[in-house]
Amino acid sequence: MPQDSPLAYSLSQMEEGWRWCVYDEDGVTVADGADLTRDAAEAAVALTLRWPPAQRRVFA
């Protein structure tokens, strides 16, 4: 994946916190997680979007 590949993300409110997911241009999940607050989830997404592609987790 080239460094300038577009990424998308989603935030979903759960019963106890927020779930987030970052996707590549093919819709493949490259990173995800959950946090107690929306601010923390948004910060995790922002950090993930800044990671070089080689450091992103890839899920099958």
N, CA, C and O of each residue as an XYZ file, in Angstrom:
240
protein
N       0.848     -1.174      0.000
C       0.000      0.000      0.000
C       0.895      1.239      0.000
O       1.739      1.376      0.886
N       0.740      2.121     -0.942
C       1.548      3.333     -0.970
C       1.259      4.225      0.229
O       0.177      4.159      0.812
N       2.222      5.053      0.593
C       2.066      5.911      1.763
C       0.896      6.871      1.638
O       0.316      7.261      2.652
N       0.535      7.260      0.428
C      -0.543      8.226      0.282
C      -1.887      7.558     -0.024
O      -2.809      8.217     -0.506
N      -2.005      6.256      0.253
C      -3.276      5.574      0.026
C      -4.347      6.160      0.926
O      -4.095      6.440      2.098
N      -5.538      6.344      0.383
C      -6.613      6.904      1.205
C      -7.088      5.884      2.237
O      -7.131      4.681      1.979
N      -7.433      6.387      3.381
C      -7.993      5.565      4.446
C      -9.323      6.170      4.869
O      -9.553      7.370      4.720
N     -10.181      5.329      5.391
C     -11.466      5.774      5.933
C     -11.575      5.208      7.343
O     -10.856      4.277      7.708
N     -12.485      5.783      8.135
C     -12.669      5.255      9.484
C     -14.129      5.329      9.881
O     -14.929      6.050      9.286
N     -14.446      4.561     10.903
C     -15.790      4.613     11.464
C     -15.687      4.670     12.981
O     -14.755      4.126     13.574
N     -16.658      5.336     13.599
C     -16.811      5.375     15.057
C     -18.213      4.893     15.374
O     -19.182      5.314     14.742
N     -18.317      4.011     16.352
C     -19.628      3.499     16.743
C     -19.744      3.554     18.261
O     -18.854      3.100     18.981
N     -20.847      4.114     18.736
C     -21.059      4.147     20.170
C     -21.563      2.788     20.634
O     -22.477      2.208     20.047
N     -20.946      2.296     21.701
C     -21.346      1.028     22.306
C     -21.996      1.333     23.655
O     -22.064      2.486     24.081
N     -22.460      0.302     24.302
C     -23.065      0.477     25.621
C     -22.078      1.116     26.593
O     -22.449      1.982     27.385
N     -20.816      0.683     26.527
C     -19.787      1.233     27.416
C     -18.597      1.722     26.609
O     -17.531      1.108     26.647
N     -18.760      2.804     25.888
C     -17.639      3.385     25.177
C     -17.860      3.508     23.685
O     -18.991      3.538     23.200
N     -16.737      3.580     22.963
C     -16.751      3.808     21.523
C     -15.834      2.818     20.837
O     -14.720      2.571     21.299
N     -16.286      2.264     19.762
C     -15.508      1.350     18.928
C     -15.093      2.119     17.675
O     -15.882      2.883     17.119
N     -13.864      1.915     17.239
C     -13.380      2.576     16.038
C     -12.708      1.569     15.119
O     -12.224      0.528     15.561
N     -12.687      1.895     13.840
C     -12.099      1.015     12.845
C     -11.556      1.878     11.706
O     -12.199      2.842     11.291
N     -10.380      1.533     11.209
C      -9.770      2.231     10.073
C      -9.672      1.229      8.928
O      -9.245      0.090      9.118
N     -10.072      1.669      7.738
C     -10.126      0.816      6.550
C      -9.237      1.378      5.447
O      -9.049      2.590      5.342
N      -8.693      0.477      4.623
C      -7.946      0.941      3.459
C      -8.912      1.177      2.305
O     -10.124      1.031      2.466
N      -8.377      1.541      1.139
C      -9.237      1.897      0.008
C     -10.043      0.713     -0.535
O     -11.010      0.907     -1.272
N      -9.644     -0.524     -0.171
C     -10.387     -1.717     -0.587
C     -11.414     -2.147      0.456
O     -12.105     -3.148      0.271
N     -11.516     -1.396      1.552
C     -12.456     -1.744      2.608
C     -11.922     -2.753      3.602
O     -12.675     -3.271      4.426
N     -10.639     -3.036      3.537
C     -10.016     -3.982      4.457
C      -9.659     -3.250      5.753
O      -9.096     -2.156      5.718
N      -9.982     -3.849      6.877
C      -9.655     -3.259      8.184
C      -8.148     -3.298      8.388
O      -7.531     -4.360      8.301
N      -7.555     -2.138      8.661
C      -6.121     -2.075      8.929
C      -5.831     -1.854     10.405
O      -4.724     -2.138     10.862
N      -6.798     -1.356     11.157
C      -6.643     -1.173     12.597
C      -8.021     -0.971     13.204
O      -8.928     -0.442     12.562
N      -8.164     -1.406     14.466
C      -9.416     -1.158     15.175
C      -9.170     -1.178     16.673
O      -8.109     -1.594     17.138
N     -10.146     -0.732     17.405
C     -10.017     -0.704     18.854
C     -11.274     -0.173     19.501
O     -12.275      0.088     18.833
N     -11.211     -0.017     20.807
C     -12.330      0.510     21.579
C     -11.770      1.374     22.697
O     -10.713      1.081     23.255
N     -12.485      2.431     23.015
C     -12.096      3.353     24.079
C     -13.328      3.768     24.859
O     -14.451      3.660     24.366
N     -13.119      4.242     26.070
C     -14.243      4.631     26.923
C     -14.919      5.922     26.485
O     -16.123      6.095     26.677
N     -14.137      6.839     25.889
C     -14.717      8.126     25.486
C     -14.557      8.337     23.986
O     -13.681      7.756     23.345
N     -15.424      9.179     23.447
C     -15.324      9.503     22.021
C     -14.014     10.229     21.724
O     -13.379      9.972     20.701
N     -13.609     11.129     22.610
C     -12.354     11.847     22.408
C     -11.176     10.887     22.304
O     -10.304     11.065     21.454
N     -11.144      9.874     23.160
C     -10.058      8.889     23.134
C     -10.109      8.075     21.841
O      -9.069      7.788     21.249
N     -11.300      7.707     21.404
C     -11.446      6.949     20.163
C     -10.988      7.791     18.974
O     -10.283      7.293     18.097
N     -11.382      9.053     18.940
C     -10.966      9.935     17.853
C      -9.454     10.136     17.859
O      -8.837     10.213     16.797
N      -8.852     10.222     19.042
C      -7.393     10.366     19.133
C      -6.699      9.107     18.606
O      -5.673      9.201     17.933
N      -7.249      7.943     18.907
C      -6.673      6.687     18.407
C      -6.761      6.623     16.892
O      -5.819      6.182     16.234
N      -7.880      7.056     16.334
C      -8.036      7.081     14.876
C      -7.008      8.041     14.273
O      -6.335      7.698     13.300
N      -6.886      9.233     14.842
C      -5.940     10.227     14.317
C      -4.512      9.679     14.347
O      -3.754      9.875     13.397
N      -4.148      9.006     15.414
C      -2.818      8.418     15.513
C      -2.634      7.344     14.449
O      -1.592      7.286     13.796
N      -3.629      6.507     14.275
C      -3.554      5.442     13.279
C      -3.404      6.014     11.876
O      -2.636      5.487     11.071
N      -4.122      7.078     11.578
C      -4.040      7.680     10.245
C      -2.653      8.250      9.962
O      -2.273      8.403      8.801
N      -1.893      8.566     11.012
C      -0.534      9.095     10.836
C       0.518      7.994     10.746
O       1.641      8.263     10.319
N       0.186      6.750     11.138
C       1.155      5.653     11.095
C       1.598      5.384      9.679
O       0.794      5.466      8.750
N       2.867      5.065      9.498
C       3.301      4.577      8.185
C       2.590      3.250      7.905
O       2.327      2.498      8.844
N       2.279      2.945      6.672
C       1.552      1.714      6.354
C       2.176      0.453      6.934
O       1.450     -0.461      7.325
N       3.503      0.379      6.999
C       4.159     -0.827      7.501
C       3.866     -1.073      8.984
O       4.015     -2.200      9.456
N       3.455     -0.044      9.724
C       3.195     -0.200     11.156
C       1.727     -0.458     11.474
O       1.390     -0.723     12.627
N       0.859     -0.387     10.490
C      -0.560     -0.648     10.728
C      -0.789     -2.139     10.834
O      -0.188     -2.924     10.101
N      -1.658     -2.525     11.747
C      -2.008     -3.937     11.865
C      -2.912     -4.299     10.690
O      -3.766     -3.510     10.286
N      -2.721     -5.475     10.158
C      -3.569     -5.957      9.078
C      -4.335     -7.169      9.581
O      -3.748     -8.088     10.152
N      -5.649     -7.170      9.368
C      -6.503     -8.255      9.808
C      -6.965     -9.058      8.614
O      -7.309     -8.496      7.574
N      -6.975    -10.368      8.760
C      -7.456    -11.230      7.673
C      -8.962    -11.317      7.683
O      -9.547    -11.999      6.841
